[in-house]
């Protein structure tokens, strides 16, 4: 019998930014929407994030970043994801991302950018549409 497993999402806070309220709100919204959420906590390196994503077999990675280091951190995460064969995992970011930085982030491999004012419903809908969990045998 085929059983659809729940969508698994890793939520991470890279760098030195210590503000994690938004990440926790999103993590709770994803959980309430029926997804499995792995929250890595604060001060994660790109290497730690990708390693956790690989170990946890996630369908999506959500990065919360307010520090302004998105143009450095996100391309590095995307590069590590490609190196580890995680091309099918969606990389999303939420936070203070200027409009002019979005095209380069998407070119680097970011699937979606959620700026201030984005609703948790938008995030949930994006993940459900783009990070479909695959059925497993049971």
JOURFEN-V233650 format. One line per field, one symbol per residue. ss: DSSP state (~ for helix, > for strand, _ for the rest). burial: 1 if it has 24 or more other ideal C-beta (glycine too) atoms within 12 Angstrom, else 0. Layout:
BEGIN
ss = ???
burial = ???
END
This chain:
BEGIN
ss = _>>>___>>>>>_>______~~~~~~~~~~~~___>>>>____>_~~~~~~~~~~~___>>>>>>____~~~~~~~~~~~~~~______>>>>>>___~~~~~~~~~~___>>>_____~~~~~~~~~~~____>>>_
burial = 000001111111111010010111111011000011111101010101111110011111111111101110111111011001010011111110100010001001111111100101001101100010100000
END
